[in-house]
C-alpha cells in the first residue's frame, strides 16, 4: 500500500501521467498531470491536499467474524487504521490531509449489538469512538443506521467523539406545516481551518468546508424513533441552500459527505431521492464528494455504464468522488492538487486523483491490524464474544443460505415462521384483523457480497445443526429492525412479489451461451422478499417489471400461479404481511407505506426470532418450497448458472438440497459454478 500512495504523490508533483493500481482488480485509476513546477508565472503556488474517508463501518471495529467466532482479515477498522496511517506517512506534511467518516457507524455488527443491548451510560465510550478518537478524525456525517436505536442512544454515543458531526437535511419537528420556520436538528456543516505546506515548504492557510446528508427515508425506516421529533428534507435542495452560505462564511473548498449512493433517475425535489450523490455533483460550489450507503466501491466497474461518470478519473460530472466499500474494507482517498493565488488569496482545484486502497487484495491481507487499537479494544472484543455465545436453543439441521436466491431456503424459512407466529398471536381477539390470513416476508440478508462475489462462506448465513447461540440468531437476522405488519390486497401482493422477482436476469430461451441467473449488481438480495403463506412461481423468461427501487421499467409479468391454500389469489383478497419497519414504512414495494401499516411492534425481528427458537427448541428449519422457478420451454439447450463458495460444506449442502444442480467448474474467483436446469 505504501508504494501506491507514494506513486500518486510523485505523479502529482512530477506531472507524469500513468495508470496506477492502488487496490487491485478494477480499482486502477488514471491520474492527470499537474503543473511540474511549484511557482507559476501567474502568481500561484501549488499545494497538495489528501482527503480520506471511511464509510459504512457498521461497528466492525475488530478484524473478527463474531458469527463464525474466528478472525477475519477482510474487515475491521483496526486494519483500515493502518491504511490511514500509511496514507499520512506518505505525505511530506501529514497535516496536508483530512479524515472523515460518512456514517452507519454505531450499528450493524455484533459489537454494536452488544453495546446497545448492554446499554451505554455517561461514563462509557462506545468502542467505535475509542478507535476513531485515536485516529484523529476531522469530521463525521450521520448515516441512516445511526437512528436505529433512537435519538437518545445516538446522542449518548456521539458525545464522546472528539470530532464534530454534521447533517444538513434533518430539522426539528415543531408541529406546524410551515417549513420556513423549521430549525436544524444538527449542525449542517463544519468549516475547518488548516495550515498546509505548499510545494515550496511555505505555510498556506485554507478553510475547508464539509457538509453532510442522510437519506430522507429515515422518516419511514425509523418512524417509531423519529416521528414527531425530526423532519427530513431533500438532499440536493439543502445543498443548494447551504453551500453558498458556506462559501460566504469563508470556505475555500467544499467537500460533500452524503450518506447516499448514486441514482440517475430524473431528479425532483418532491421525491427526496434516497441516492442523491449524482445530483450533488451538479450543485455549484461543491468541489469533491465522499459518499457511502451503497456498500460499493467508487470508482469501479459497477459504475462503468453510469451517465457522466468517469471511472478512470474517479469523477461524477467532473467532480472528484469516492466511495470506499464497507466494514472497513477500503480507504477512500481523493488527492487534490490546489492552485493558491497569493495575490487574490483564493484557491482552485487544478487536478485530482482518486484511489481506494484495500485491506485485502487477491484474498491476501495488505496490512496488519493496528496493535495499539487492538489492545485498547480488548475488553469490548471479549465482551462481544461472550454476548454472542449465550445459548438460546437447538437446531436439528443445518441452516445455510448458500441457495437462498435459487430456491426456497431454510435460513429464510425460519425467519418467516417466527414472524408469522408472532403476528398470529398478536391479532387473536382483534375483531379488525383476526379474520385475515397472515403471510410473512423475509429476505436473505447474506447471499454473496453486494457486488456479486460468492467465494467466501462469510458472505452467507452459516448456522450448523446443534446448539444455537445469540450469534446464530444475529447471523440469521443481521439488522435491528422492528417487526411490523401491513394490510394489503391480492393485486398489491402480486406487485410486491414482482419487484422481488427483479432479483434475476431475464433468460434468453434461444441462446445456448452461458447465462447468469442472479442479478447482484442491479438488485441487493435484502430486497428479494420471499412471501411465505402463499405459493407462486417466478418466470425468468419474462423481463423484470421493476428496477431495484421498485420503479416500473417494463410490462413484464414474472409471478405465475399465485395461490393461497390452493386457490388463485384474487386482486381484492386481503392479507396481513409480517415484515420489518424498513420494508413496511419504505413505501417502495406495493402494499407498503404508512397507509398500509396496521401493526407496529416494539420488538426487533431478531428478538422475535430468538424467542421463537427458545419456545420451539429444538427447531427443524425445513423450507416448505412455497416458491419455485416456472419451467422453461425451449428447443435450445440452455446453460443457466449460479455460484457458491467452493467448499466441502457448500458442495454437500447443494448436493442434498438441490440435487438437480450440476457442478460445472471452479472459476477464477474461487467460486463453484453450478448449472440449474429449468427446462
N, C-alpha and C positions, 0 to 999 in steps of 0.2 A: 504493500500500500504506500509505503514511503516514496518509492520511486514514482508512483502515479502523481502524487501531489507535487513533487519536485519538478516533474515534466511539465505540468500545467503552468507553474510559475515561470519556468525557463522559457516556455513558448511566449508567455505574455511579455516578458522582458526583451527577448531577442527579436520578436516579430516573425518567428518562423511558424509556418502553418503545417500541421500534420495531423494524422489520425492517431489518437491515443486511447487505449483501452484501460479503463480505471476500475472496472469491477467484473470484467469478463463477459463473454457471451455477447448479447446485443446492447451492451452499455458503452459502446465506443462513441467518442464524441469528436467532432471537428472543432478545433479551436482556431478562431480567426486571428490574423496577425494584428498586433498592436504597434504603436509607434516605437521605433527602435531606440530613440534617444530619450533622455529624461527631461530635457527642456525644449519646448517647441518655439518656433520663431514668432508665434502669435502670443507669447507671454504665458502659456500654460505649462504646468508641470504635471507629471503623471504619478498617480497614486494607485496602489493595489489594495483591494478590499475583498476579503473572503467571507461570504455568507454561508453559514452551516445550519442544517435543520435536522431534527428528529421529528417523527410523527407516528401516531398510532402505536405507541409503546404498549398500551393496554396492560400496564403493571407488570410487563415482562422485564423485570429488572435483572433477574438472575439468568444465567445460561443453563436452564434446567427445565426438563419436562416433568411437571408435577403429576400429570396423568399417568405417565409411564414410570414415574419415580426413578428417573435417571438423568444424567447430564445431557445437555443438548447444545452443541456449539453453534447452532444456526439461529439462536435467538438470544436476546438479553442486552440490556443497556450496559451491563458491565463489560461487554465486548465492544459495543458501539463507542464506549468511552475511550477505548484505545484508538479507534479511528479519529475521534475528536482531538485527542492529544497529539497524534501524529500530524493531523492537519494543521494544528497550531505550530508544531515544531518545525514544519517546513517553511514557515514564514520568517523573514529576517526580523520582523517585529510582530510577535504574537498578538499585539493589540490591534493589528490591522485585520481583525476578524470579529465576527459576532456569531452567537449561537442562539437559536430559537427552537422552541418546541411548538408543534402545531396542534396538540390536543389528543383526546382519547387516551388519557394517561392513568387515571385512578381506578379504572375498571377494566376487566377483560381477561385476567389471569387468576389462577388460584391464589396468588399473593394478594391481589386486590380483593378477592372474595373473602379471604381470611381476615384481612384488615377491617373490612366493613362488618363482617359477622361478629368480630370481637368488639367492635365499636372503636371510636377514636376520641380520646379525651384531650383536654387542652394541653396537657404535659407530654403528649405523644406526637411524634413526627411520622407521617406516612413514609413508608420506605422509598417511594419514588422520589420524594423531596430530599431524603437523606443523600441519595445518589446525585441528584441534579444540583443541589447546592454545592457539592464538591466539584462539579464540572463547570461552575460559573456560567450558567445560562444568563442571557441578557434580557429575554422577554419570552412570554408564552401566551398561547391562544387557547381558548376553551374549545373542546370537541363536543359532539353530541352526547357521547357516553359519560361526560363529566356530570350530567344531570340525572343519571340513572338512580342515584341514591338520595336525591333530594338536595335542595339548596343549602340546608343546614350542614349536612355532611360535607358538601363541596366546600363551603366556607371554612369549616374546621380543617379540612385537608390542605387547602392552598395557603392558609395563613402562616404556614411555616416555610413557604417558598421564599428564597432570598432574591427574587426577581419579580417584576410586575407581570400581571395578567391583563389581557385586553379582549374586548369583543364589542364591535361597533353596531351590531344589529339586534341587541337584546335590550328591551326597555321595561321599566316598571309598569305594571298594570294598575292604573289609577281608577279603573272602574267606569270611565266615561268613553264615549265613542270618538272623542276628539284627539286625533294623533298629534296635533300641533303642539300640545302642551305636555306630551309624554317626556319623562326624564329617563336618561340612560341608567341601566342597572349596573353596568360595569364601566370601567374606563374604556373608551372606544379605541384609543391609540396611545402610543408612547413615543416620545421624542427622546432619543439618546444622544448625548454629546460625546464624541470620541476624538482623541488626538491620534491621527495616523501619521506615519512617516512616509514621505514621498520617496521616489526612487533615488533622490539625492541624499536621503537621510534626514531631511528637514521636517519638522513637525507641521502638520496641517490640521486645523480644527474643522470637524464636519458634524452635522446634525443628521442622524438617520432616523426616519420615521417608520414605525411599524403599526400596521392596522390589521385587526383580526376579525374573523367572522365565523359563525356557526350555522349549520343548516337550519332554516326556519322550521323544518319539520319536527324539531324537538317539541313543539307545542302539541303534536299528535303523539309522538313516540313516548313522551314522558308527561302526558296530560295530567295524570294524577299528582305529579310533583310540582307542576308549573302553572296550571290553570288558576287564574285569579291573582297570580303573583307577578308574572312577567308576560311580555309580548315579544314576538319575533318578527322582524321586518326583512324585506328583500335585501340580499347581499349587495348586488350591483348598485341599487338605489342608495344604499348607505355609503358605499364607496364614493359615489358621485357627490354626496353631501359632505363627507368628512375629509377627503383627500385635499380639496382646495384649502380647507381650514388648516390642515397640517402644513401645507406649503406657506400659508400666510404666517404661521407661527414659527417658521424658520427651518422646516425640513428641507435639507439639501437633496436628499434622495428619499423615495418612499418605497417600502417593501410591504407587500400584502401577504398576510399569513391566513388564507382562508382554509378552514377545515371543510373542504368542499372539492369534489372531483371535477370532471370535465363532461359537459353536455354541449352539443352544438345545435340543439333544437332552437327554433326561433324564440328569442327572448321576449318575455313580457313580465313587467314588474308584478302584476297581479298573481302570476303563477308562483312567485317566490321559489325559483328553482333550487333544488337541493344541491345540484352540482353546477357551480357558477364560476369556476376558475377561468374558463374560456371567455366568459363575458367580462371578467375583470380586466383582461388584457386590453380591452377596448376603452378602459377608463383613463382619461388623460391625467397624467401625473404619477401613475404607478410605474415604477422602474424595474421591479422584479416581483415574481410570485413564487412563494414557497408554500405548496399546498399538500393536502392529505385526504383522508377519509376513505378513499377507494382501495387502499391496501395494494397499490400497484406501484411500478416504477415509471417515473417520467424523467428524462426521455427514455423510451423503449419502443420496441416493435408493436406493443399494444396500441400505440397511437399513430402508427405509420399511415393509416388512412384517414386520420382526423384532419378536417379542413383547417388550413392556416397554421398548421403545426410543422415545425422543422425539427425532426428528432436528431439530426446531425448537429445542429447548432444548439439544440435544447431551448427552443423558443416557442411561445404561443403568440401568434400575431406579432412577432418581432420582439416580444418581451421575454427575457431570460426567465426560465421557470424550472422547478424541480419538485419531485415527489419521491421520497426515499423509502418506499415499501412499507413494512410494518414489523412490529415486535422487535425493533432494533436491528433489522436485517441489513440495513444500509444507512449511510450518512448522506444527506443531500448537500451538495456543495455548488454554489454559484460563485465563480471568481470574476470580479469586476475590475476592469482597467478604467480608472477615472481620470478625466482631464480636469485639473483645477486651474481656473483662470485667476491668477494672482491679482490682476488689476480690478476685475469686476467682483472678486470674491464669490465665484459661482462654480458649480460643478456640473459635469455631464458625463454620461457613460460612453466611453469610446469603444469598448469591446467587452465581451463576456465569454466565459467558458463554463459548461455545466458538467458535473460528474456525479456518480452515485456509487462510491466505493462500498464494497460489501464485506461482511464479517465472515462469509463463506463463499468460496468460488470453486466450482467443479467438485463439490462435496468435501472440500478441504478447508479448514479454518485458515483465514488470512491473518488473524490477530489473536492474541491471548486475552483473557479477561483481565480487567484492571484489578490487581491484587488488593489494593487499598479499599476499593469498593466492595469486593467480595468479603473481606474481613469485617468491614463496617456493617454489612447486612447479614452477617451470620445468624444472629438471633431471629431476625424476621424470616429468614430462609428456613430455619429449623421449625419455627412455629407454623409455617405454612405446610411443611411436610407432615407434622403431627396432626394438623387440622384435616388434611386430605386423607389421612389413613384411618380416620374414625369409621368403624364398620356400620353399615345400615341394613344389610340383608344378604341374600344369596341368589345366584342365578344358576339354573340348571343347564344353561347352554351359553355359547359364545355370543357376544353382541358386538358385531363388527359392521362398519359402514362401507366396506370395500365395494359393495354392489348397490349402494343406496340410490344412485341415479340410473340404474339399469333395470332394477326390478324391485317389487315391494320388499321391505328390508326390516330386520328386527330392531335396528337402532332407532328407526323412526316409529316402528310399531309400538314399542313400549312407552314412548312419549305420548302417542295418541291414546293408548289405553288409559294412561294416568289422567290425562286432561279430560277425556270423555267421562270417566268415573267421577271425577271431581264435580263437573258441571251437572251431571245427572243427579248427584246427591244434593247439590245446591238448589236445584229447582223443584225438589219434592215439596208439594203443598203450595207452589206458586201457581195460582189459577191462570195467570197470563202466559206462563211458559211451560208448565209441566206436560202439556199435551204435545209439545214439539219434539220431533226426532233430534237427537243430539249427535252431531258429527264432530270430528276433530281434525284440525290442520296442523301438520308438523313437517319440518323440512330437515334435510341433512346439513347440519352446520359444518361438518368436516367430511369432505369428499373431494380430495385433491386440493391443491392450492388455488387461489383465485385466478392465477394466470394459467391454470390447467396443467400443472406438473403433478403427476401421480406416483412418483417414485418412492416417496418416503411414507412409512406407516404412520408417522406422527401427524400427517395431514389427514388422518382418518380417525374415527372413533374406534378404539380398540379396548374392549372390555371382555377379558376371558371369563369362562364359566368359573363358578366358585364364589367365594366371599366377595360381596360388593361393598365398596367404601365410598366415602364422600367424593373422592377423586373420580370414581366411576360415574357418579351422577353428574358431576361437573363436566366430565368428558362427553356424556350424552347430551347435556344441555349447557352450552357454553355461556349463555348470556343471562344477566339478572333481570330478564323480562318478567312482567307480572301477567297473570292469566286473565284474559278477557274472553267474552263470548259475544258474537254478533248474530243478529236475526236477519235472514235473507231468504230470497225465493229461489226457485229452481233455475230461472234464467240467469240470475246473478251467480249462483253456484257454478253453472256451466262456464261462464266467462272467467271466474276465478281460476278454474282448472285450465282454461285456455291460456291464461297468462303463465301459469306454472309450466305448461307444456312447451313454452318457448325455450325451455332449457335445451332443446335438441335441435340439431341441424336438420334441414329438410333433406330427405334421402331421394336421390335421383334413381328411379326404378329402371332406367335404361343405361345406367353406367356400370361398367364392370370394374372401374377403378375403386381403390380402397376409399371408404367414406367414414369419417369420424361421426359417431353418434351424438356425443355430448358437446354442447356449445358452452365452453367455460368463459371465453372472453366476453361474450355478449350478455351473459346471464349468470349471476352468482348463485351457487347451489342453495344458499339460505332462502332464495325465492322459489325454490322448487317445492312448493307445498304439495304433500300427499294428503288428500282429504279422506279420512277413514270413516266408515259407516255407510258409504256408497261404493258401488263397483263401477269401473269405467275402463275404457281402452284409449290409448294415445296413438293416433295415426301420423307417423312421422313422414309419410309421403306428402302430406299437406304442408303448405307454407305456414310458418309461425304467424299467428294472428296479431301478436303484441311484441313489443321490444322489452328490454329489461326494466323499463319503468311502467310497463302495462299500457303504453300508448299504442293505439291500433296502427298496424303497418300493412295489413292485408285483410282479405276476406276469408282467409283460411279457417277451416274447422277441423281441429285435431282431436277433439274429445268425441268419442263414439260410445254408444251403448251405456250411457249413464243411467244407473238404476239404483233404486232404494228398495231393499228387501224383495228383489226380483221383479219389481215394476219400474217401467220407464219413468224418469223424473220429469214432471210437467213444469212448465215455466212458472206456474203460480203455486206450486208446492212450497211449503215453508219449513225452514230448518233453523236450528241453532248450530253454530260452528264455534267450538272451543279453539282459541288461538292465543296469541300474546299481544301485549299492548302495542308493539311496533306494527304488527300486521293490522290489528283491529282499528287502530287510530290513524294508520297511514293514509287510507283513502285511495291508494293506487289500485289495489285489486278490487274487482267488482264485489259488492256486498260488504265493503268495509267503510270506515269513516264514522264520524260522530253520530250520524243519524241511525246507524245500524247497531251500535253498541248497546247491549242490554244487561251485561254483567261486567263489572269492574272489580275484580278480586284484589285484595291487598297482598295475596300470596304470590311469590315468584313461581314461575313454571318449574324451575329446578327444585324448589321445595315441594311442590305438588308431586313431582316425580319421585323424590326421595321418600316422601311419606307413603306413596303408593307401594314402593318397593318394601318398605318396612312392614306395611299392613298385609302384603300379599306374599311375603317371602316364604319359601323360595319361589321366585318368578321364573316363568318359562317364556321368554320373549320370542314367540314364533310369529313370523309375518303371515297375515291372513290372505295375502295375494289379491287384495281388492282392486289393484290396477295392473295393467299389463300393456304391452305394445300390440296394436292391431296387426294381424298377419298381413304380409305384403304379397301381392300377386305380381309376379314379373317373370318374363321369359328369359331375363338376363340373370346370370349367376352373380348375385350381389355380395360384396365383401364389406359388411358393416362392423366397425370395430370400436372397442372401448379399452381403457388402460387401467392397470392397477400396479401396486408395488410388486416387484419381483422378489417375493419372499416365500418361504415354505408355508407360513401361516396363511398368507393370502391365497396361494395356489390350492391349498387344502380346502379353504372356505369356498372358493369359486367352484371347485370340483363337487362339493357337497350341495351348495345352494343353487348353482347354475350349471348343471351337467351339460346343458345344451351349448355352453360357451366353449369354443375351440381355441386352444392356445396356439398363437402364430409365431411369436418371436419376442426377444428382449430388445428394445430399441436403444438408441444412443443415449437416452436419458435414464437408462436403467429401469424402464417401465416394462411390465409384462403386457403384451398386446394380445387381446382376445377378439375372435370373431363371434358376433352374436347373430345367429341365423333367425331372421324374422320372416323368412319366406315359407 
